[in-house]
Structure formats: structure tokens, C-alpha cells
């Protein structure tokens, strides 16, 4: 029996670090051809796809802080093999808000967060949906966050709001395009052990102090998120479309 994703072409945004790194690697191990997107850290995308032969990997650089980067990325991804079967919206930034800071800084934080976390992923998703409808099927998987559903710190409001927006976008795709062969899912992780999350936790006792507040007493390994992406990419459970999959070690249950 072949690998579960053999023959599929999957685009992963933000594939050079953290969750995206593990997603790209696990998809490759499952047989997929991987388009590994990165913004600045090419060596990370190279490492994530190091196990793949040249004909099963494509590294693409675009900066989501630039207007229409999502469209450019999509065009390059499709041009590689003529199609993309799965889009994984993972790329994001986390910039904290200073509620007592200057107005200009407040504006810059919101604008940068929205551009990278919402506007370009939405543009990319639009391109993907049109492609999927034309081809008769396709999958969108978006990395949301438990902060889209539970109370977080006010300093992270821009990030939380952006993840809520991405969640709503993905649900809209699932509902409106279900009869045209498109399925869409949200994954909402809790505290995942990535550099971005560890940096954000420094104000709360660091990595160990934060772990003490979690039900299992430990952070989520990024590879567990990647394994969910592999499962959803297989296309075996199409009627799960529209669902949000929580993975937080029982620390937050809706």
C-alpha cells in the first residue's frame, strides 16, 4: 500500500519554523509533494524538506507584509506541477500591543498583524478556492488558535482577533463551497512549543511557569499539529468540513 498522500501537491505557508516546519516535514514523509513557503528563513524551509527528492519539493519566498504576496505565491505553486490539492494557512506573526503607547505604534501593530495574518491568507485562500472549484475538489486547512475563542491578554488582542478572522474566513469557505467539492478545516492549538510562543511566555514565568498552568503540565509538541494536518489532507473524512479541531491538552474545553 502506498503512502497516504502520494500524488498530492500541498502548499504550506510559513514552513521554515515551528508548526509549519513540522507540517512540511510530516506531509513529505506521508508522500506529498510539498510547496514550502518562507518569508526570510530559507535554511529552515530547506531543513523541513531535506528528506524529499528534488521533484517533490519547491521552496518559494514571498513576504506577506507586501500587498498581493499571496497571489504571487499561489501562481508560483500552481505553475510547479499544474495544480495544488491542499492549502495549509499557517504563516502568522505575533506582535504585542502597547495599550499605553503612541497612537502610531498602535496603528502599525494592527496593520502589520492584519496584513500578514488575515489579508494575504485571505487572498491566497481566494485563489485556492477558485482553483479547487475548477478542478472539482480541494482542501483548505487553517491554523487558528485557542486565543480566537478564549480570553487572552489584552496585549495579544491583535493576534487573537486575526485568528478569529481567519477562522471565520475558513468556515465561510466550508459552507459556501461544500457542493463544489471544497472542504475546509480550522485547527485551534493551545500552547505549542515554538520559539514564538516561548518568547511570548517570558512574562509569565517562562516555559516551565506556563507549563505548570496547563492541564497536562506540558506544552504541545508541534509534530502533533502536523499529524492532524496529514490526517485532514488525506480526504477520508469530508463530512468533517467546517469543523474546528481543538488541540490543547484538555486545558480549554468548549
VEXTORDO-599063 format. One record per residue (C-alpha): residue number from 1; residue in three letters; x, y, z. Coordinates in steps of 0.05 Angstrom, whole numbers. Layout:
<vexvos>
VEXVO:NUM:ALA:X:Y:Z;
...
</vexvos>
This chain:
<vexvos>
VEXVO:1:UNK:0:0:0;
VEXVO:2:UNK:27:69:-19;
VEXVO:3:UNK:38:128:26;
VEXVO:4:UNK:-28:162:45;
VEXVO:5:UNK:-12:228:10;
VEXVO:6:UNK:24:201:-50;
VEXVO:7:UNK:8:243:-112;
VEXVO:8:UNK:-19:303:-74;
VEXVO:9:UNK:11:372:-80;
VEXVO:10:UNK:6:412:-16;
VEXVO:11:UNK:24:485:-3;
VEXVO:12:UNK:46:502:67;
VEXVO:13:UNK:56:575:87;
VEXVO:14:UNK:108:593:139;
VEXVO:15:UNK:143:527:131;
VEXVO:16:UNK:212:548:157;
VEXVO:17:UNK:198:548:232;
VEXVO:18:UNK:155:520:287;
VEXVO:19:UNK:89:487:268;
VEXVO:20:UNK:98:500:194;
VEXVO:21:UNK:166:466:195;
VEXVO:22:UNK:137:403:225;
VEXVO:23:UNK:77:405:178;
VEXVO:24:UNK:120:408:116;
VEXVO:25:UNK:164:351:142;
VEXVO:26:UNK:107:305:161;
VEXVO:27:UNK:70:317:96;
VEXVO:28:UNK:132:299:58;
VEXVO:29:UNK:141:236:99;
VEXVO:30:UNK:69:217:83;
VEXVO:31:UNK:84:220:8;
VEXVO:32:UNK:61:290:-12;
VEXVO:33:UNK:97:338:-58;
VEXVO:34:UNK:108:400:-16;
VEXVO:35:UNK:110:473:-34;
VEXVO:36:UNK:146:502:26;
VEXVO:37:UNK:134:577:33;
VEXVO:38:UNK:180:621:74;
VEXVO:39:UNK:189:695:85;
VEXVO:40:UNK:261:704:108;
VEXVO:41:UNK:290:639:134;
VEXVO:42:UNK:305:597:72;
VEXVO:43:UNK:350:549:110;
VEXVO:44:UNK:291:530:154;
VEXVO:45:UNK:248:512:94;
VEXVO:46:UNK:307:473:66;
VEXVO:47:UNK:314:434:130;
VEXVO:48:UNK:239:420:133;
VEXVO:49:UNK:241:388:64;
VEXVO:50:UNK:311:358:68;
VEXVO:51:UNK:285:287:64;
VEXVO:52:UNK:248:299:-1;
VEXVO:53:UNK:277:287:-71;
VEXVO:54:UNK:282:349:-115;
VEXVO:55:UNK:220:331:-155;
VEXVO:56:UNK:176:331:-93;
VEXVO:57:UNK:194:398:-63;
VEXVO:58:UNK:191:471:-83;
VEXVO:59:UNK:215:528:-39;
VEXVO:60:UNK:181:594:-51;
VEXVO:61:UNK:197:661:-18;
VEXVO:62:UNK:144:715:-10;
VEXVO:63:UNK:134:766:45;
VEXVO:64:UNK:62:771:69;
VEXVO:65:UNK:75:841:93;
VEXVO:66:UNK:75:860:19;
VEXVO:67:UNK:10:871:-18;
VEXVO:68:UNK:-11:813:-63;
VEXVO:69:UNK:43:766:-38;
VEXVO:70:UNK:-10:713:-30;
VEXVO:71:UNK:-29:716:-104;
VEXVO:72:UNK:44:712:-125;
VEXVO:73:UNK:55:652:-80;
VEXVO:74:UNK:-5:616:-108;
VEXVO:75:UNK:14:627:-180;
VEXVO:76:UNK:84:600:-168;
VEXVO:77:UNK:57:540:-131;
VEXVO:78:UNK:8:521:-185;
VEXVO:79:UNK:59:532:-240;
VEXVO:80:UNK:104:478:-209;
VEXVO:81:UNK:61:417:-224;
VEXVO:82:UNK:-1:448:-255;
VEXVO:83:UNK:-44:441:-192;
VEXVO:84:UNK:-47:445:-116;
VEXVO:85:UNK:-92:397:-77;
VEXVO:86:UNK:-87:425:-6;
VEXVO:87:UNK:-72:494:22;
VEXVO:88:UNK:-46:499:93;
VEXVO:89:UNK:-53:570:120;
VEXVO:90:UNK:0:572:175;
VEXVO:91:UNK:42:635:167;
VEXVO:92:UNK:30:687:221;
VEXVO:93:UNK:63:739:264;
VEXVO:94:UNK:51:755:337;
VEXVO:95:UNK:63:828:354;
VEXVO:96:UNK:41:852:423;
VEXVO:97:UNK:1:916:432;
VEXVO:98:UNK:21:972:479;
VEXVO:99:UNK:-45:999:504;
VEXVO:100:UNK:-10:1059:535;
VEXVO:101:UNK:37:1071:477;
VEXVO:102:UNK:36:1121:419;
VEXVO:103:UNK:-23:1120:371;
VEXVO:104:UNK:24:1109:311;
VEXVO:105:UNK:54:1047:343;
VEXVO:106:UNK:-16:1021:358;
VEXVO:107:UNK:-36:1030:285;
VEXVO:108:UNK:27:997:259;
VEXVO:109:UNK:17:936:302;
VEXVO:110:UNK:-55:926:280;
VEXVO:111:UNK:-39:939:207;
VEXVO:112:UNK:21:892:206;
VEXVO:113:UNK:-17:836:241;
VEXVO:114:UNK:-78:842:197;
VEXVO:115:UNK:-36:844:133;
VEXVO:116:UNK:4:782:149;
VEXVO:117:UNK:-47:741:188;
VEXVO:118:UNK:-111:757:150;
VEXVO:119:UNK:-106:797:85;
VEXVO:120:UNK:-54:755:48;
VEXVO:121:UNK:-80:688:74;
VEXVO:122:UNK:-150:710:51;
VEXVO:123:UNK:-122:729:-17;
VEXVO:124:UNK:-86:662:-21;
VEXVO:125:UNK:-149:625:0;
VEXVO:126:UNK:-189:660:-53;
VEXVO:127:UNK:-141:636:-107;
VEXVO:128:UNK:-142:566:-78;
VEXVO:129:UNK:-218:562:-76;
VEXVO:130:UNK:-224:583:-149;
VEXVO:131:UNK:-173:531:-168;
VEXVO:132:UNK:-207:477:-127;
VEXVO:133:UNK:-276:492:-157;
VEXVO:134:UNK:-247:488:-227;
VEXVO:135:UNK:-214:421:-211;
VEXVO:136:UNK:-274:392:-174;
VEXVO:137:UNK:-243:385:-105;
VEXVO:138:UNK:-192:413:-56;
VEXVO:139:UNK:-177:425:17;
VEXVO:140:UNK:-163:487:59;
VEXVO:141:UNK:-133:477:128;
VEXVO:142:UNK:-123:539:171;
VEXVO:143:UNK:-82:545:234;
VEXVO:144:UNK:-125:585:283;
VEXVO:145:UNK:-112:589:358;
VEXVO:146:UNK:-148:578:423;
VEXVO:147:UNK:-140:653:432;
VEXVO:148:UNK:-194:661:379;
VEXVO:149:UNK:-243:630:429;
VEXVO:150:UNK:-219:643:500;
VEXVO:151:UNK:-198:705:538;
VEXVO:152:UNK:-125:724:529;
VEXVO:153:UNK:-83:782:549;
VEXVO:154:UNK:-102:850:521;
VEXVO:155:UNK:-31:857:493;
VEXVO:156:UNK:-46:799:446;
VEXVO:157:UNK:-113:826:422;
VEXVO:158:UNK:-90:839:351;
VEXVO:159:UNK:-64:768:344;
VEXVO:160:UNK:-126:738:376;
VEXVO:161:UNK:-172:779:331;
VEXVO:162:UNK:-133:760:269;
VEXVO:163:UNK:-140:686:286;
VEXVO:164:UNK:-215:696:296;
VEXVO:165:UNK:-219:728:227;
VEXVO:166:UNK:-181:671:195;
VEXVO:167:UNK:-227:622:229;
VEXVO:168:UNK:-289:657:202;
VEXVO:169:UNK:-260:660:133;
VEXVO:170:UNK:-246:585:132;
VEXVO:171:UNK:-316:568:158;
VEXVO:172:UNK:-346:612:104;
VEXVO:173:UNK:-308:572:51;
VEXVO:174:UNK:-331:507:81;
VEXVO:175:UNK:-404:527:79;
VEXVO:176:UNK:-408:563:12;
VEXVO:177:UNK:-366:515:-29;
VEXVO:178:UNK:-386:448:1;
VEXVO:179:UNK:-426:427:-61;
VEXVO:180:UNK:-369:446:-107;
VEXVO:181:UNK:-321:396:-76;
VEXVO:182:UNK:-283:443:-29;
VEXVO:183:UNK:-273:424:44;
VEXVO:184:UNK:-243:469:97;
VEXVO:185:UNK:-220:459:169;
VEXVO:186:UNK:-193:500:226;
VEXVO:187:UNK:-142:474:276;
VEXVO:188:UNK:-140:513:341;
VEXVO:189:UNK:-77:497:381;
VEXVO:190:UNK:-64:517:453;
VEXVO:191:UNK:7:526:478;
VEXVO:192:UNK:52:496:425;
VEXVO:193:UNK:126:493:439;
VEXVO:194:UNK:151:541:385;
VEXVO:195:UNK:201:598:390;
VEXVO:196:UNK:145:649:381;
VEXVO:197:UNK:104:621:438;
VEXVO:198:UNK:163:612:485;
VEXVO:199:UNK:183:685:473;
VEXVO:200:UNK:111:707:489;
VEXVO:201:UNK:111:666:553;
VEXVO:202:UNK:172:701:583;
VEXVO:203:UNK:126:749:620;
VEXVO:204:UNK:90:691:655;
VEXVO:205:UNK:145:651:687;
VEXVO:206:UNK:176:627:622;
VEXVO:207:UNK:168:558:592;
VEXVO:208:UNK:164:520:657;
VEXVO:209:UNK:119:570:691;
VEXVO:210:UNK:70:568:634;
VEXVO:211:UNK:71:492:631;
VEXVO:212:UNK:51:490:705;
VEXVO:213:UNK:-14:525:686;
VEXVO:214:UNK:-33:472:634;
VEXVO:215:UNK:-75:411:649;
VEXVO:216:UNK:-22:362:626;
VEXVO:217:UNK:35:403:653;
VEXVO:218:UNK:69:406:586;
VEXVO:219:UNK:69:444:520;
VEXVO:220:UNK:42:413:456;
VEXVO:221:UNK:97:386:410;
VEXVO:222:UNK:89:418:341;
VEXVO:223:UNK:91:349:308;
VEXVO:224:UNK:23:333:338;
VEXVO:225:UNK:-7:391:299;
VEXVO:226:UNK:28:366:237;
VEXVO:227:UNK:-2:297:245;
VEXVO:228:UNK:-72:327:246;
VEXVO:229:UNK:-56:364:181;
VEXVO:230:UNK:-33:298:150;
VEXVO:231:UNK:-99:265:170;
VEXVO:232:UNK:-142:322:143;
VEXVO:233:UNK:-102:325:78;
VEXVO:234:UNK:-119:252:63;
VEXVO:235:UNK:-192:270:47;
VEXVO:236:UNK:-221:210:84;
VEXVO:237:UNK:-270:250:127;
VEXVO:238:UNK:-301:301:82;
VEXVO:239:UNK:-362:310:126;
VEXVO:240:UNK:-316:338:180;
VEXVO:241:UNK:-312:400:136;
VEXVO:242:UNK:-326:465:173;
VEXVO:243:UNK:-301:436:239;
VEXVO:244:UNK:-252:468:286;
VEXVO:245:UNK:-205:418:318;
VEXVO:246:UNK:-182:438:387;
VEXVO:247:UNK:-114:412:410;
VEXVO:248:UNK:-93:439:478;
VEXVO:249:UNK:-83:380:524;
VEXVO:250:UNK:-150:389:560;
VEXVO:251:UNK:-131:460:583;
VEXVO:252:UNK:-191:491:548;
VEXVO:253:UNK:-254:453:531;
VEXVO:254:UNK:-313:484:495;
</vexvos>
